[in-house]
Amino acid sequence: MKSAMTRLLTAALILLSAHSALAAVAIEQWTTGSGARVHFVASRGLPMLDVQIDFAAGSMFDPADKAGLAAVTRALLDLGAGSRDETAIAEELADIGAQLGGGADTDRASISLRTLSAPDKRRIGLDILRAVIARPMFDAAILEREKSRTIAGLKEAMTRPDSIAGKAFWNTLYPAHPYGRQATPETVATLSRNDLLAFHARHYTAANASITLVGDLSQNEARELAEQLAASLPGGMPIPLPAPPEKGKGTVQAIAHPASQAHIYLGLPAIERGHPDFFPLLVGNYTLGGGGFVSRLMKEVRDKRGFAYSVYSYFAPLRQPGPFQIGLQTKRSQAGEAIKVAREVLERFVADGPSEEELAAAQANLTGSFPLRLDSNRKILDNVAAIGFYGLPLDYLDRYQEKVRAVTAADIKSAFARHVRPEALSIVTVAAD
């Protein structure tokens, strides 16, 4: 018989399902004549246009001896392009009230534009965007300036225990895979203008681009704009991916540091974007360590024992299997005990899965909060850009809540058994006694 709490949570799920319609996003998809993939969402509520172009040009494509190349290349794109230097770009954008944004992560490099949708305003903004993606100057003096800034940031990060732990964690999980490469002052110092030009020529192509448009446009206008953006790029070829990373081997790395708090990461490579086990893992992780104060890790590590102010877990699916990670900070002297408790909590969860009450609570939270992920054009852009870049189904957002509600406790237990083997966890500690 269901408990009163379970019945209440089930009722809440039914009520929250009424919000599903709010999450409906009508995505149109096509491919330009030059091979760029396009995803478009018409949003007529505001006279705004958001554009994002994603390229398979993240750090995973850095040469082994030039880690940091992808990030530096992306950083210089809007610091001078075509006939405009960085000052001219900034001034013209300010004149029309537009903004450029984006950055580079593990998988992709992104360039985004937010502008008013009035034809005279968006024309200027899109002309700047075309120049930025296709004709960056890569000015030698600006390159040296940005290299110096990057090197200074890397050196400063090497003094912080959280940054040291993060870099070591990725190196440990991906020792023979590009996901484990980390920029260093030495690798960044070697980067030349020719390196940036070659990386840009190979990766910033139409065949390697995913264009997302959200805003006050008709479909015909969206098609015309996408064609103009893609036509500014060379055709190119899709970039092949490396072999997938190996499964976790249970490596332990302890790094000395004088900090008073130990920084602890546990994890292993888990799943890629679009994997069918994503939803069982997402829902299950809410109970394990993703649900804040209601999660098992928080209750056992913080509430019962006071080992940490915060402890969490999450899955970070990428184009290839991204990490499952548990993270926490604790007193140096308590690091061993805290790791032991975290592992025990994980082992019990993998063995038993969630209770029905925990499952209902996770589903209620994930479905109830989902509309907040789509309550602005910027958030819609972020979500649709991920759908486009990672090749997720067009109805991914529409079916998100349905997929969450369909997960069973048995699904969670099976998915965790397939992807999270406690004995294969790698553990990185910084400043632990």
C-alpha positions in Angstrom: 0.0 0.0 0.0 1.3 3.4 -0.9 2.2 5.7 2.0 0.4 9.1 2.4 3.6 10.8 1.2 3.7 8.8 -1.9 0.0 9.6 -2.7 0.7 13.3 -2.2 3.7 13.2 -4.5 1.8 11.3 -7.1 -1.0 13.9 -6.9 1.6 16.6 -7.3 2.9 15.0 -10.4 -0.5 14.9 -12.0 -1.0 18.6 -11.2 2.4 19.6 -12.4 1.8 17.7 -15.7 -0.6 20.6 -16.5 2.4 22.7 -17.0 3.8 20.5 -19.8 2.2 22.6 -22.5 4.3 25.5 -21.3 7.4 23.6 -22.2 6.3 22.9 -25.8 8.9 24.3 -28.2 8.2 24.1 -31.9 11.7 23.5 -33.5 12.1 23.6 -37.2 15.2 21.9 -38.7 16.9 22.0 -42.1 20.4 22.0 -43.7 21.8 24.9 -45.6 23.1 24.6 -49.1 26.7 24.6 -47.8 26.0 21.8 -45.2 25.4 23.7 -41.9 22.6 22.2 -39.7 20.0 24.8 -38.7 17.4 24.8 -35.9 14.9 27.6 -35.6 12.2 28.5 -33.0 9.9 31.4 -33.8 9.3 33.6 -30.7 7.2 36.6 -31.5 6.7 37.9 -28.0 9.7 40.3 -28.1 11.4 42.2 -31.0 14.6 40.2 -30.3 16.7 37.7 -32.2 19.2 35.3 -30.6 21.6 33.4 -32.8 24.2 30.8 -31.8 26.7 29.0 -34.0 28.4 26.0 -32.5 31.4 24.4 -34.1 33.1 21.0 -33.2 36.1 23.0 -32.1 36.4 22.4 -28.3 39.4 21.4 -26.3 39.0 17.8 -27.3 40.5 18.8 -30.7 43.6 20.4 -29.2 46.8 18.8 -30.4 48.5 17.0 -27.6 51.4 19.5 -27.5 49.2 22.6 -27.9 46.5 22.3 -25.3 44.7 25.5 -25.0 44.6 26.1 -28.8 40.8 25.8 -29.1 40.2 28.3 -26.2 42.6 30.9 -27.5 41.3 30.6 -31.0 37.8 31.2 -29.8 38.9 34.1 -27.6 40.4 36.0 -30.5 37.4 35.6 -32.9 35.7 38.8 -31.8 38.8 40.8 -31.1 39.1 42.0 -34.6 37.5 40.6 -37.8 37.1 41.6 -41.4 37.7 45.4 -41.6 36.9 46.0 -37.9 39.3 46.0 -35.1 38.1 45.0 -31.6 37.2 48.6 -30.7 35.1 49.0 -33.9 33.3 45.8 -33.1 32.5 46.8 -29.6 31.3 50.3 -30.7 29.1 49.1 -33.5 27.5 46.5 -31.2 26.8 49.2 -28.6 25.3 51.5 -31.2 22.6 48.9 -32.1 22.2 47.5 -28.5 23.5 44.1 -29.5 25.8 41.7 -27.7 28.2 39.0 -28.8 28.9 36.0 -26.4 29.9 32.4 -26.3 33.1 30.5 -25.5 34.8 27.2 -25.8 34.3 24.0 -23.7 35.3 20.4 -24.0 33.3 19.6 -27.2 32.4 22.8 -28.9 33.2 26.5 -29.5 30.2 28.8 -29.6 29.6 32.3 -30.9 26.3 34.0 -30.0 24.6 37.2 -31.0 21.6 38.9 -29.3 20.2 41.8 -31.3 16.9 43.6 -31.9 15.0 41.9 -34.7 14.3 45.1 -36.7 15.9 44.7 -40.1 18.3 47.7 -39.9 19.6 46.5 -36.5 19.9 42.8 -37.2 21.6 43.5 -40.5 24.5 45.2 -38.8 24.7 42.6 -36.0 24.7 39.7 -38.5 27.3 41.4 -40.7 29.6 41.5 -37.6 28.8 37.9 -36.7 29.6 36.7 -40.3 33.0 38.5 -40.1 33.8 37.1 -36.7 33.2 33.4 -37.6 34.8 33.6 -41.1 37.4 36.4 -41.1 39.0 36.8 -37.7 42.2 38.9 -37.8 44.1 37.0 -35.2 46.2 40.1 -34.7 49.7 39.2 -33.5 49.8 41.8 -30.7 46.4 40.8 -29.4 47.4 37.2 -29.5 50.4 37.9 -27.3 48.2 39.9 -25.0 45.6 37.1 -24.7 48.3 34.5 -24.3 49.8 36.5 -21.4 46.4 36.8 -19.8 45.7 33.1 -20.2 49.0 32.1 -18.8 48.6 34.4 -15.8 45.2 32.8 -15.2 46.5 29.3 -15.4 49.4 30.1 -13.0 46.9 31.5 -10.5 44.6 28.5 -10.9 47.6 26.2 -10.1 47.7 27.7 -6.6 44.0 26.9 -5.8 43.1 23.5 -4.4 39.8 23.3 -6.2 41.3 24.0 -9.6 44.2 21.6 -8.9 41.7 18.9 -8.0 39.5 19.6 -11.1 42.4 19.3 -13.5 43.8 16.2 -11.9 40.3 14.6 -11.9 39.9 15.0 -15.7 43.5 13.8 -16.3 42.8 10.8 -14.1 39.5 9.8 -15.7 40.8 10.4 -19.3 44.6 9.6 -19.3 44.7 8.5 -22.9 41.8 10.5 -24.3 41.6 14.2 -25.4 39.1 14.9 -22.7 42.0 14.7 -20.2 44.1 17.3 -21.9 44.6 20.4 -19.9 46.1 23.7 -21.0 49.3 24.7 -19.2 51.4 27.9 -19.2 54.0 26.0 -21.3 51.5 24.7 -24.0 49.8 28.1 -24.3 53.2 29.9 -24.6 54.0 27.8 -27.8 50.8 28.9 -29.7 51.5 31.0 -32.8 49.3 32.9 -35.2 49.8 30.1 -37.8 48.4 27.6 -35.2 45.2 29.7 -34.8 44.8 30.1 -38.6 45.2 26.4 -39.2 42.8 25.4 -36.4 40.3 27.9 -37.6 40.5 26.8 -41.2 39.9 23.1 -40.2 37.2 23.5 -37.6 35.2 26.7 -38.5 33.5 25.3 -41.6 29.9 25.0 -42.7 30.0 21.2 -42.5 31.2 21.5 -38.9 28.6 24.1 -37.8 25.3 24.0 -36.1 23.2 27.2 -36.3 20.4 28.0 -33.9 18.0 30.9 -34.3 15.4 31.9 -31.7 13.3 35.0 -32.0 11.1 37.4 -33.9 11.6 36.0 -37.4 9.4 34.2 -40.1 10.6 30.9 -41.4 11.6 32.5 -44.7 13.6 35.2 -42.9 15.3 32.5 -40.7 16.2 30.5 -43.8 17.7 33.5 -45.5 19.8 34.5 -42.5 21.0 30.9 -42.0 22.1 30.7 -45.6 24.0 34.0 -45.3 25.8 32.8 -42.2 26.7 29.5 -43.6 27.7 30.9 -47.0 30.4 33.0 -45.3 32.2 29.8 -44.2 34.2 27.3 -46.3 32.3 24.0 -46.9 34.9 21.8 -45.1 34.4 18.3 -43.8 32.9 17.0 -40.6 35.6 16.5 -37.9 36.1 12.8 -37.0 36.0 11.9 -33.3 38.7 10.0 -31.5 38.1 6.5 -30.1 35.9 6.5 -27.0 37.6 6.7 -23.6 38.3 3.6 -21.7 36.2 2.6 -18.8 37.3 3.6 -15.3 40.1 1.7 -13.6 39.9 2.9 -10.1 42.9 5.1 -10.0 43.7 7.0 -6.7 45.7 10.2 -6.7 46.6 12.2 -3.6 48.1 15.7 -4.1 49.7 17.5 -1.2 48.6 21.1 -0.5 48.7 23.4 2.6 45.0 24.2 2.5 43.0 23.5 5.6 40.2 21.9 3.6 40.6 18.7 1.6 39.0 18.8 -1.9 37.7 15.4 -2.9 36.5 14.1 -6.3 35.3 10.6 -7.1 34.1 9.5 -10.5 34.5 7.6 -13.8 33.6 8.0 -17.4 29.8 7.3 -17.8 27.6 8.2 -20.7 27.4 10.3 -23.9 24.7 12.8 -24.9 21.6 11.0 -26.3 22.2 7.8 -24.5 18.9 5.9 -23.7 20.0 5.5 -20.1 20.2 9.3 -19.5 16.7 9.7 -18.0 17.0 6.8 -15.5 20.4 8.2 -14.4 19.1 11.7 -14.2 16.2 10.8 -12.0 18.2 8.4 -9.9 21.0 10.9 -9.3 18.5 13.4 -7.8 18.1 10.9 -4.9 21.8 10.1 -4.8 23.4 13.5 -4.8 21.6 15.9 -7.1 18.7 16.9 -4.9 20.5 19.1 -2.5 19.4 18.6 1.1 17.1 15.7 0.3 19.8 13.6 -1.3 21.3 10.6 0.4 24.8 11.9 0.1 23.8 15.1 1.8 22.0 13.3 4.6 24.8 10.9 5.3 27.9 13.0 4.8 26.6 16.3 6.1 23.5 15.9 8.2 24.5 12.8 10.2 28.2 13.2 10.4 29.0 16.9 9.7 31.9 16.0 7.3 31.0 18.6 4.7 28.9 21.7 4.2 28.1 20.5 0.7 28.3 17.2 -1.2 26.9 16.5 -4.6 26.9 14.1 -7.5 26.0 14.6 -11.2 26.4 13.1 -14.7 27.9 15.3 -17.4 27.2 13.6 -20.7 29.3 14.9 -23.6 29.8 13.9 -27.2 31.7 10.9 -25.9 31.1 9.4 -22.5 31.4 12.3 -20.0 32.0 11.9 -16.2 29.9 10.8 -13.3 31.2 12.8 -10.4 30.9 13.0 -6.6 32.5 16.1 -5.0 32.9 17.4 -1.5 35.2 19.4 0.8 36.0 18.4 4.3 38.7 18.9 7.1 42.0 17.4 6.1 41.8 14.9 9.0 38.3 13.7 8.0 39.0 13.1 4.3 39.4 9.3 4.6 36.3 8.9 6.6 34.3 11.2 4.3 35.4 9.2 1.2 34.4 5.9 3.0 30.9 7.2 3.7 30.4 8.6 0.2 31.4 5.2 -1.3 29.1 3.3 1.0 26.2 5.5 0.1 26.9 5.0 -3.6 27.3 1.3 -3.2 24.0 1.0 -1.4 22.3 3.1 -4.0 23.7 1.0 -6.9 22.7 -2.2 -5.1 19.2 -1.2 -4.0 18.1 1.8 -6.2 15.7 4.4 -4.8 12.6 3.8 -2.7 9.2 4.6 -4.3 8.9 7.7 -2.2 12.4 8.9 -3.3 11.4 8.2 -6.9 8.2 10.2 -6.7 10.0 13.1 -5.1 12.6 13.2 -7.8 10.1 13.1 -10.6 8.0 15.8 -9.0 11.0 18.1 -8.6 12.4 17.5 -12.1 9.1 17.9 -13.9 7.9 20.8 -11.8 11.1 22.8 -12.3 11.5 22.0 -16.0 9.4 25.0 -17.4 11.8 27.3 -15.7 14.4 26.1 -18.1 12.4 27.5 -21.0 11.1 30.8 -19.6 13.3 33.1 -21.8 14.6 33.2 -25.4 18.1 32.8 -24.0 17.3 29.6 -22.2 15.4 28.3 -25.2 18.5 29.1 -27.3 20.8 27.2 -25.0 18.6 24.1 -25.0 17.9 24.1 -28.7 21.6 24.7 -29.5 22.4 21.6 -27.5 19.8 19.6 -29.4 21.3 20.7 -32.7 24.9 20.2 -31.8 24.5 16.8 -30.2 21.8 15.5 -32.6 19.1 15.0 -30.0 15.5 14.4 -31.1 13.5 17.5 -32.1 10.9 16.5 -29.5 13.4 16.2 -26.7 12.1 19.2 -24.8 8.5 18.4 -25.4 8.9 14.8 -24.1 11.3 15.6 -21.3 8.7 15.6 -18.5 7.1 12.5 -20.0 10.4 10.7 -20.1 11.1 11.6 -16.4 7.7 10.4 -15.3 8.2 7.1 -17.2 11.3 6.1 -15.2 10.9 3.3 -12.7 13.0 2.3 -9.8 14.0 -0.8 -11.7 15.1 1.3 -14.6 17.3 3.4 -12.3 18.9 0.3 -10.6 19.7 -1.2 -14.0 21.1 2.0 -15.5 23.4 2.6 -12.5 24.6 -1.0 -12.6 25.6 -0.6 -16.2 27.3 2.8 -15.9 28.5 3.3 -12.3 30.7 0.6 -10.9 31.8 1.7 -7.4 34.9 -0.5 -7.6 36.0 1.4 -10.7 35.8 4.9 -9.2 38.8 7.1 -9.6 39.5 9.3 -6.5 41.4 12.5 -6.5 42.2 14.3 -3.2 44.0 17.6 -2.7 45.2 18.6 0.8 44.0 15.4 2.5 46.0 14.0 5.5 
